[in-house]
């Protein structure tokens, strides 16, 4: 498994369009862009990593009030065993009319033999 497939599965419950990297189609009133950030191995004593840590940034874009979508996103992520490493309001984009809210999430995966 990997964090992208796990996120697509979990986030489908929100009924918000999702893209990886950049939103290619005409932007709807609200959408999420997933940007992969980190793939790392946790510290290990025997030089053989046992855990693969994957981290991404979820950028929620919403015209109008974004709070309800942000709260639903955070609740869903926590309920699906993702670790939220950061969350912050990025700003309002006057050119597009979107609020931008970012949530960084990580998930730990056991190494496959």
C-alpha positions in Angstrom: 0.0 0.0 0.0 1.0 3.6 -0.3 -0.3 6.9 1.1 -1.8 8.1 -2.2 -4.0 5.1 -2.7 -5.0 5.1 1.0 -5.9 8.8 0.7 -8.0 8.4 -2.4 -9.9 5.7 -0.7 -10.5 7.6 2.5 -11.2 11.0 0.9 -13.8 9.6 -1.5 -16.3 9.8 1.4 -16.1 13.6 1.3 -17.4 13.9 -2.3 -14.8 16.6 -3.1 -12.9 16.3 -6.4 -9.2 15.2 -5.8 -6.1 15.5 -8.0 -2.5 14.7 -7.5 0.0 17.4 -8.2 -2.2 20.0 -9.9 -6.0 20.3 -10.6 -6.1 19.8 -14.4 -9.8 20.3 -15.2 -11.9 23.5 -14.7 -11.8 24.1 -11.0 -15.1 23.5 -9.1 -16.2 25.4 -6.1 -14.1 23.2 -3.9 -11.4 20.7 -4.5 -8.3 19.0 -3.0 -4.8 18.7 -4.5 -2.4 16.1 -3.1 1.3 16.8 -3.3 3.7 14.1 -2.2 6.4 15.5 0.1 8.5 12.9 1.9 9.3 9.2 1.8 11.7 8.2 4.6 12.7 5.3 6.7 12.3 5.6 10.5 15.4 5.2 12.6 16.6 1.6 13.0 19.4 0.0 14.9 20.3 -2.9 12.6 20.6 -1.0 9.3 17.5 -2.6 8.0 14.5 -0.3 8.0 11.3 -1.7 9.2 9.0 1.2 8.6 8.5 3.4 5.5 7.1 6.9 6.4 5.2 8.6 3.6 4.0 12.2 3.9 1.9 14.4 1.6 0.3 17.9 1.7 -3.4 18.1 1.1 -4.4 21.5 -0.2 -8.1 22.3 0.2 -9.4 25.0 -2.1 -12.8 26.4 -1.4 -14.8 29.4 -2.6 -16.9 30.8 0.3 -16.8 29.3 3.8 -14.1 26.6 4.0 -14.5 25.7 7.7 -17.1 22.9 7.3 -14.9 21.2 4.6 -11.8 21.7 6.7 -13.4 20.1 9.8 -14.7 17.2 7.8 -11.3 16.6 6.2 -9.4 16.6 9.5 -12.0 14.4 11.2 -11.9 11.9 8.4 -8.0 11.8 8.3 -7.8 11.2 12.1 -10.5 8.5 11.9 -8.6 6.8 9.1 -5.3 6.5 11.1 -3.4 9.2 9.3 -1.0 11.4 11.4 -1.6 15.1 10.9 1.9 16.7 11.1 0.7 20.3 10.2 -2.4 22.2 9.3 -2.7 25.9 8.4 -4.6 28.5 6.6 -2.4 29.6 3.6 -4.5 32.5 2.5 -7.2 33.9 0.3 -6.4 34.1 -3.4 -8.0 37.3 -4.7 -7.5 36.4 -8.3 -9.4 33.1 -8.1 -11.7 33.7 -5.0 -10.4 30.5 -3.3 -9.5 30.1 0.3 -6.4 27.8 0.6 -6.1 25.5 3.6 -3.2 23.0 3.9 -3.1 19.8 5.9 0.1 17.7 6.0 -0.4 14.0 6.7 1.9 11.1 7.2 1.3 7.4 7.4 3.7 4.6 8.5 3.9 1.4 6.5 5.7 -1.8 7.5 8.4 -2.8 5.1 7.5 -5.6 2.8 9.8 -8.7 2.8 
